[in-house]
Amino acid sequence: MATLRTTRETSPDDDEHDPEGPTLSSEWSRIRGLLLAAELRLGETDAALARVDDGSYGVCLVCHRPIAPARLEARPTASLCVKCASRL
């Protein structure tokens, strides 16, 4: 991100019409999307670990029923049971 930011800030060129590869704008969007997705996953993981610490891991945050083990195996950071998640 830092390298791309520097390149974007110091390059006066209009790369939108560059036939050789992706534009700086498209690369910025792609990398920014990856970064946001990674930050979201990290937040979900931190929240799941906090639930492990306080003893509420595996319990739906909405209906307070147990989350199916198969769901937790497929998605360990799940905070909602399938029924409650489908409502959202």
C-alpha positions in Angstrom: 0.0 0.0 0.0 2.8 2.4 0.9 4.7 1.9 -2.3 1.5 2.3 -4.4 0.5 5.4 -2.5 4.0 7.0 -3.1 3.8 6.1 -6.8 0.3 7.6 -7.1 1.3 10.8 -5.3 4.5 11.3 -7.3 3.4 10.3 -10.7 1.9 13.0 -12.9 1.0 10.5 -15.6 -2.5 9.6 -16.5 -2.3 5.9 -16.2 -5.9 5.3 -17.0 -5.1 4.8 -20.6 -1.9 2.7 -20.2 -2.3 -0.5 -22.3 0.5 -2.2 -20.3 -1.1 -3.8 -17.3 -3.4 -2.5 -14.6 -3.8 1.2 -13.7 -2.7 2.6 -10.4 -6.3 3.3 -9.5 -7.3 -0.3 -10.1 -4.3 -1.6 -8.2 -5.2 0.8 -5.3 -8.8 -0.5 -5.3 -7.7 -4.1 -5.4 -5.1 -3.8 -2.6 -7.4 -1.6 -0.5 -10.1 -4.3 -0.8 -7.7 -7.0 0.3 -6.6 -4.9 3.3 -10.2 -4.2 4.4 -11.1 -7.9 4.1 -8.0 -8.8 6.2 -8.9 -6.2 8.9 -12.5 -7.6 9.0 -11.2 -11.2 9.5 -8.8 -10.1 12.2 -11.7 -8.3 14.0 -13.9 -11.4 13.7 -11.0 -13.6 15.1 -10.3 -11.2 18.0 -14.1 -11.2 18.9 -14.2 -15.1 18.7 -11.1 -15.3 21.0 -12.8 -12.9 23.4 -15.8 -15.2 23.5 -13.6 -18.1 24.2 -12.1 -16.2 27.1 -15.4 -15.2 28.6 -17.0 -18.6 28.1 -19.6 -17.5 25.5 -17.9 -19.1 22.4 -20.3 -21.3 20.5 -23.4 -19.5 21.8 -25.5 -17.4 19.4 -25.4 -13.7 20.3 -29.0 -13.3 19.3 -31.0 -16.3 20.6 -28.5 -17.5 23.1 -28.8 -21.1 21.9 -25.7 -23.2 21.0 -24.3 -22.8 17.5 -24.1 -26.1 15.7 -20.6 -27.7 15.9 -20.6 -28.2 12.1 -21.1 -24.4 11.6 -18.3 -23.7 14.0 -16.1 -26.2 12.2 -16.8 -24.5 8.9 -16.7 -21.0 10.3 -14.9 -20.8 13.6 -15.6 -17.1 14.1 -19.4 -17.5 13.7 -21.2 -15.6 16.4 -24.7 -16.4 15.2 -26.5 -19.7 14.7 -27.7 -20.5 11.1 -31.3 -19.5 11.9 -30.3 -16.1 13.3 -27.7 -15.5 10.6 -30.2 -16.2 7.8 -32.6 -13.6 9.3 -29.9 -10.9 8.8 
